[in-house]
Amino acid sequence: MPDIRDYIRAGRAEVKATLIIRGGNLVNVASDEIYPADIAIYHDRIVALGDVKVYEGKDTEIIDATGYHLCPGMIDGHLHVECSKMSITSFAKAVVPLGTTSIVSGLDQILVSAGVAGAREFLDEAAQGPLKVFWGAPCKTPYTLPVSNVGHYFGPEDHLATHNWPECVGIWETVREFIQEMDDKVLKALEIAEKSRLPVLGCSPMARGQKLNSYLQSGVRADHESYTADEMLEKLRNGMHVVIRESSISHFLTENLRIVTEMGIKATRRISFCTDDVVASDILKRGHLDNMVRMAIAMGIQPLTAIQMATINGAEALRIDHKVGLIAPGRSADILFVKDIADFRVDRVVAKGRLVAEKGRMTAKLAAPQRSDTLMRTFKVDPVKPEELVVRGKGSGEKAKVLAMAVTPDQIFVRKRRDVTLKAKDGIILADPALDVQYVTVVERYGRTRNRPVAFVAGFGLETGALATSTAPDDNNIVCVGTNPEDMAVAINHIIAHNGGQAVVKDGKVTAFLPLPIGGIVSDLEPAEMAEREDALDDAARALGCKLPWPFMYMFVLQITAIPDYAITDLGAIDCIDLKVVDPVLAPF
């Protein structure tokens, strides 16, 4: 690759451009203009705009952009890329043709599964492909309170060792509860970040008033968690860059953009976009950031403003606008060809200075790298037995009152308390499909303990069988929901035997399975095949009676303790308000 001297010479046209894009209308998100301009590119970097004839040499490739608007490549400002269940290579195949050329991710899921070395392999993989991965060093892992058991605990020593990585752009996912509880490791990480001059990126759902004021003392610059427009407006007025989330499972764009369409906010440059958690089937149906741009335009946002929200606004929030987010000299040559910006359908994509996609498909060949044992051998757990997956009562009666975590199809992260009376037999409390109450367990898989607590969940609708997954933020221990211990054991053991995946079991037989062998959480499957497998899993879950819109995503977020009211980790059922383990058995009868 060229060095800085080569780029400087290219900027003076002493070295000729490798690519010129000619005849298009430049969407200049910096100056808020659209005008005719050609673009000269040297390898992976833009060197000139406007009249670029002097930059053309005998070997310069020419691309005709007549009739097209030329937009910057889009930036996903906050993404748990591993939650897509696709590897970096597979994810690039899904989103780059749609115009996403950069993502900001903590790689926190592979960190807890395969440590710093695993995250480094993911970043090296990204460097070989068209998708840029800017890395936010997680404030700590895991994010759970109380702290659950994982493969790697990312802490202050890791911050000291990684802040000099070229991909590192900030401190990722600074969960409000860590600031509220004055977590020593997180506060130490923020002190290191200040010395490293890295911005702090937040996670503060429902933070208002004094809670928000206290949280902002930590130096948080941007936040992607606002449940209402009022909440987002308060954060914006208090100086934050606000990032609107529209994920596969959490839909906040329409609500949050009300601050512009209804509340009259004109300072839109501090509003940007992210998807947080997306899966292949949703990307292939709705799109990615391109979908968010179209949604914003449909709400009445001006097309250029919506494009800014997907490009330069996020780059400025993350302080990476000297690298990406706009079409300008010195920036990465990530350029989208769009016929009608009011409709915003990406026709061609130039990424890192190469034409890599056309008509929604990759034209450049991408091959996944060889995987190391660090990524492929992350399970250190013995098979489970059905008798381990039960809840024992507090007496010898035939009934027991229990606490069930109740999910709702309306909002995936809402888990309210539901007290229910269940039958008991021989001291064991029985799940009851008729009451829509199932068992739920988390099996610690990293060999630190033999933890496999069992509690109760409601709302999954399972009439029989079991669902299990080893991709489950924030811990990626194995989560299983089922009506009986026998099917649950089969599902869990199938995942262990295959070094990761998602499984559906009925009557002791696996009826659907998605292998996820990389860290136990992702796969190199092609996006279309991943989508087919996801649909097959959901169909198999619905055959068991599940009526939730995203059965596996509802299950795999059960370990997240940062959002009230209840969760479950390998420590047991968690009260997310008081941040403590609770006994799901309330009283015997």
Backbone hydrogen bonds, N-H to C=O, Kabsch-Sander energy under -0.5 kcal/mol:
donor,donor_aa,acceptor,acceptor_aa,energy
7,Y,3,D,-1.9
8,I,4,I,-2.3
9,R,5,R,-2.3
10,A,6,D,-2.4
11,G,7,Y,-2.4
12,R,8,I,-1.0
12,R,9,R,-0.5
13,A,10,A,-1.4
14,E,9,R,-2.2
15,V,9,R,-0.9
17,A,55,Y,-2.8
18,T,41,I,-1.9
19,L,41,I,-2.0
20,I,61,E,-2.6
21,I,39,I,-2.6
22,R,20,I,-0.6
22,R,63,I,-2.9
25,N,68,Y,-2.5
26,L,24,G,-0.6
26,L,35,Y,-2.9
27,V,70,L,-2.7
28,N,26,L,-1.0
28,N,33,E,-2.6
29,V,27,V,-1.1
32,D,28,N,-1.2
33,E,28,N,-1.7
35,Y,26,L,-1.6
37,A,24,G,-1.9
38,D,50,G,-1.5
39,I,21,I,-2.4
40,A,48,A,-2.7
41,I,19,L,-3.0
42,Y,45,R,-3.1
43,H,41,I,-0.6
44,D,42,Y,-0.5
45,R,42,Y,-2.0
46,I,331,R,-2.8
47,V,40,A,-2.9
48,A,40,A,-1.4
50,G,38,D,-1.7
52,V,50,G,-0.9
55,Y,52,V,-1.8
56,E,53,K,-1.5
60,T,57,G,-1.2
61,E,18,T,-2.2
63,I,20,I,-2.7
65,A,22,R,-3.9
65,A,63,I,-0.6
67,G,23,G,-0.6
68,Y,65,A,-2.4
69,H,338,V,-3.3
70,L,25,N,-3.1
71,C,69,H,-0.7
71,C,336,L,-2.4
73,G,334,D,-2.0
74,M,99,G,-2.7
75,I,310,A,-2.7
76,D,102,S,-2.3
77,G,75,I,-0.8
77,G,273,F,-2.0
79,L,104,V,-2.0
80,H,276,D,-3.1
81,V,79,L,-1.5
83,C,80,H,-1.7
84,S,81,V,-1.5
85,K,82,E,-2.1
86,M,81,V,-0.5
87,S,523,S,-2.4
91,F,87,S,-3.1
92,A,88,I,-2.2
93,K,89,T,-1.7
94,A,90,S,-1.2
95,V,91,F,-2.3
96,V,92,A,-2.2
98,L,95,V,-1.1
99,G,96,V,-2.0
100,T,95,V,-1.8
101,T,74,M,-1.8
101,T,99,G,-0.8
102,S,74,M,-1.8
103,I,132,K,-2.2
104,V,76,D,-2.1
105,S,103,I,-0.5
105,S,134,F,-2.5
111,L,107,L,-1.7
112,V,108,D,-1.8
113,S,109,Q,-1.1
114,A,110,I,-3.6
115,G,111,L,-1.9
118,G,114,A,-1.1
119,A,115,G,-1.8
120,R,116,V,-2.4
121,E,117,A,-1.8
122,F,118,G,-1.7
123,L,119,A,-2.2
124,D,120,R,-2.4
125,E,121,E,-2.0
126,A,122,F,-2.1
127,A,123,L,-1.8
128,Q,124,D,-0.7
128,Q,125,E,-0.9
129,G,126,A,-1.7
132,K,101,T,-2.7
132,K,130,P,-0.6
134,F,103,I,-3.0
134,F,132,K,-0.6
135,W,167,E,-2.6
136,G,105,S,-1.8
137,A,135,W,-0.6
137,A,170,G,-2.1
139,C,172,W,-2.5
141,T,154,F,-1.5
151,G,112,V,-1.4
152,H,112,V,-0.8
154,F,152,H,-0.7
158,D,155,G,-0.8
159,H,155,G,-1.9
160,L,156,P,-2.3
161,A,157,E,-1.4
162,T,158,D,-1.4
162,T,159,H,-0.5
163,H,159,H,-1.8
165,W,162,T,-2.4
168,C,165,W,-1.5
169,V,135,W,-2.8
170,G,135,W,-0.7
171,I,199,P,-2.5
172,W,137,A,-2.2
172,W,170,G,-0.6
174,T,201,L,-2.4
175,V,173,E,-1.7
176,R,203,C,-2.2
178,F,175,V,-1.2
179,I,175,V,-1.0
180,Q,176,R,-3.0
181,E,177,E,-2.6
182,M,179,I,-1.0
183,D,178,F,-2.8
187,L,183,D,-2.7
188,K,184,D,-2.2
189,A,185,K,-2.1
190,L,186,V,-2.1
191,E,187,L,-1.8
192,I,188,K,-2.2
193,A,189,A,-2.4
194,E,190,L,-2.0
195,K,191,E,-1.5
196,S,192,I,-1.9
197,R,193,A,-0.7
197,R,194,E,-0.6
198,L,193,A,-2.5
200,V,219,G,-0.6
201,L,171,I,-2.9
201,L,199,P,-0.5
202,G,222,A,-3.5
203,C,174,T,-1.2
207,A,204,S,-1.6
208,R,206,M,-0.7
211,K,208,R,-1.3
212,L,208,R,-1.0
213,N,209,G,-2.6
214,S,210,Q,-2.7
215,Y,211,K,-2.1
216,L,212,L,-2.5
217,Q,213,N,-0.6
217,Q,214,S,-1.0
218,S,215,Y,-1.8
219,G,216,L,-1.7
220,V,215,Y,-0.5
221,R,200,V,-3.4
222,A,200,V,-0.9
223,D,241,H,-2.1
224,H,202,G,-0.5
226,S,224,H,-0.5
232,M,228,T,-2.1
233,L,229,A,-2.7
234,E,230,D,-2.2
235,K,231,E,-2.0
236,L,232,M,-2.6
237,R,233,L,-2.8
238,N,234,E,-1.2
239,G,236,L,-1.8
240,M,235,K,-2.3
241,H,221,R,-2.6
242,V,240,M,-0.6
242,V,270,R,-2.3
243,V,223,D,-2.9
244,I,242,V,-0.6
244,I,272,S,-3.5
246,E,274,C,-1.8
247,S,250,S,-2.8
248,S,277,D,-2.5
249,I,277,D,-0.5
252,F,245,R,-1.5
252,F,250,S,-0.8
256,N,252,F,-3.1
257,L,253,L,-2.7
258,R,255,E,-1.2
259,I,256,N,-1.8
260,V,257,L,-1.6
261,T,257,L,-2.3
262,E,258,R,-2.3
263,M,258,R,-2.2
264,G,260,V,-0.6
265,I,259,I,-2.6
268,T,266,K,-2.2
270,R,267,A,-0.9
271,I,268,T,-2.0
272,S,242,V,-2.1
273,F,309,M,-1.4
274,C,244,I,-2.2
276,D,78,H,-2.2
277,D,275,T,-2.9
280,A,84,S,-0.6
283,I,279,V,-2.4
284,L,280,A,-2.7
285,K,281,S,-0.9
286,R,282,D,-3.3
287,G,282,D,-0.8
287,G,283,I,-1.3
291,N,288,H,-0.6
292,M,288,H,-1.1
293,V,289,L,-2.3
294,R,290,D,-2.2
295,M,291,N,-2.6
296,A,292,M,-2.5
297,I,293,V,-2.4
298,A,294,R,-2.4
299,M,295,M,-1.1
300,G,297,I,-1.5
301,I,296,A,-2.1
306,A,302,Q,-2.5
307,I,303,P,-2.4
308,Q,304,L,-2.1
309,M,305,T,-1.9
310,A,306,A,-1.0
311,T,308,Q,-1.2
313,N,308,Q,-2.3
315,A,311,T,-1.8
316,E,312,I,-2.8
317,A,313,N,-2.2
318,L,314,G,-1.8
319,R,316,E,-0.8
320,I,315,A,-3.0
321,D,315,A,-0.7
323,K,320,I,-1.9
324,V,320,I,-2.3
328,A,326,L,-0.9
330,G,46,I,-3.1
331,R,328,A,-2.0
332,S,323,K,-3.1
333,A,44,D,-2.5
334,D,332,S,-2.1
335,I,333,A,-0.6
335,I,350,V,-2.4
336,L,71,C,-3.4
337,F,348,R,-2.6
338,V,69,H,-2.6
338,V,336,L,-0.6
339,K,345,R,-0.6
341,I,339,K,-0.5
343,D,340,D,-1.2
344,F,340,D,-2.8
347,D,337,F,-3.1
348,R,337,F,-1.0
349,V,357,A,-2.3
350,V,335,I,-3.0
351,A,349,V,-0.5
351,A,354,R,-2.6
353,G,333,A,-2.4
354,R,351,A,-1.4
356,V,349,V,-2.6
356,V,354,R,-0.7
357,A,349,V,-1.3
358,E,361,R,-2.4
359,K,347,D,-2.9
361,R,358,E,-1.8
363,T,356,V,-3.5
364,A,356,V,-1.9
375,L,372,S,-0.8
376,M,372,S,-1.8
377,R,373,D,-2.0
380,K,378,T,-0.6
380,K,445,R,-3.0
388,E,385,K,-2.1
389,L,385,K,-0.5
389,L,386,P,-1.7
390,V,388,E,-0.6
391,V,429,I,-0.6
392,R,390,V,-0.5
393,G,427,G,-2.8
400,A,422,L,-2.2
401,K,587,A,-3.1
402,V,400,A,-0.5
402,V,420,V,-2.9
403,L,584,P,-3.0
404,A,402,V,-0.5
404,A,418,R,-2.6
405,M,456,F,-2.3
406,A,404,A,-0.8
406,A,416,K,-3.2
407,V,405,M,-0.6
407,V,458,A,-2.9
408,T,411,Q,-0.6
408,T,414,V,-0.6
411,Q,408,T,-0.7
412,I,249,I,-0.6
414,V,411,Q,-1.3
415,R,413,F,-0.7
416,K,406,A,-1.8
418,R,404,A,-1.9
420,V,402,V,-2.3
422,L,400,A,-2.9
422,L,420,V,-0.6
424,A,398,E,-2.6
425,K,428,I,-2.8
428,I,425,K,-2.0
429,I,391,V,-3.1
430,L,423,K,-3.0
432,D,437,V,-1.4
435,L,432,D,-1.2
436,D,433,P,-1.3
437,V,432,D,-2.1
438,Q,457,V,-3.2
439,Y,482,G,-2.7
440,V,455,A,-1.9
441,T,480,C,-2.4
442,V,453,P,-1.1
443,V,478,I,-2.9
444,E,442,V,-0.6
444,E,451,N,-2.4
455,A,440,V,-2.9
456,F,403,L,-0.5
457,V,438,Q,-2.5
458,A,405,M,-2.8
459,G,436,D,-1.2
463,E,544,L,-3.5
464,T,544,L,-0.9
466,A,505,V,-2.1
467,L,481,V,-3.0
468,A,503,A,-2.2
469,T,479,V,-2.4
470,S,501,G,-1.8
472,A,470,S,-0.8
475,D,472,A,-1.0
476,N,472,A,-3.3
478,I,443,V,-2.1
479,V,469,T,-2.6
479,V,477,N,-0.5
480,C,441,T,-2.4
481,V,467,L,-2.3
482,G,439,Y,-1.9
483,T,465,G,-2.6
488,M,484,N,-1.7
489,A,485,P,-2.4
490,V,486,E,-1.8
491,A,487,D,-2.3
492,I,488,M,-2.5
493,N,489,A,-2.6
494,H,490,V,-1.8
495,I,491,A,-1.7
496,I,492,I,-2.2
497,A,493,N,-2.5
498,H,494,H,-1.2
499,N,496,I,-1.5
500,G,495,I,-2.6
501,G,520,G,-0.5
502,Q,514,L,-1.8
503,A,468,A,-2.5
504,V,512,A,-2.3
505,V,466,A,-2.6
506,K,509,K,-2.6
509,K,506,K,-1.9
511,T,504,V,-2.5
511,T,509,K,-0.6
512,A,504,V,-1.2
514,L,502,Q,-2.5
516,L,500,G,-1.7
518,I,522,V,-2.2
519,G,375,L,-3.8
519,G,517,P,-1.0
521,I,518,I,-1.8
522,V,518,I,-1.7
523,S,85,K,-1.6
530,M,526,E,-2.8
531,A,527,P,-2.6
532,E,528,A,-2.0
533,R,529,E,-2.5
534,E,530,M,-2.6
535,D,531,A,-2.5
536,A,532,E,-2.2
537,L,533,R,-2.5
538,D,534,E,-2.5
539,D,535,D,-2.5
540,A,536,A,-2.3
541,A,537,L,-2.4
542,R,538,D,-2.4
543,A,539,D,-1.7
544,L,540,A,-0.6
544,L,541,A,-1.0
545,G,542,R,-1.4
546,C,541,A,-1.8
547,K,460,F,-0.6
554,Y,550,W,-2.6
555,M,551,P,-1.4
556,F,552,F,-2.9
557,V,553,M,-1.2
558,L,555,M,-1.7
559,Q,556,F,-0.5
560,I,557,V,-1.6
561,T,559,Q,-0.6
566,Y,415,R,-0.8
567,A,574,I,-1.8
568,I,558,L,-2.4
569,T,572,G,-2.1
572,G,569,T,-1.5
573,A,582,V,-0.5
574,I,567,A,-3.3
575,D,580,K,-3.1
576,C,565,D,-2.7
576,C,574,I,-0.8
577,I,565,D,-0.5
579,L,575,D,-1.3
580,K,575,D,-1.4
582,V,573,A,-2.7
586,L,401,K,-2.4
586,L,584,P,-0.7
587,A,401,K,-1.8
589,F,399,K,-1.6
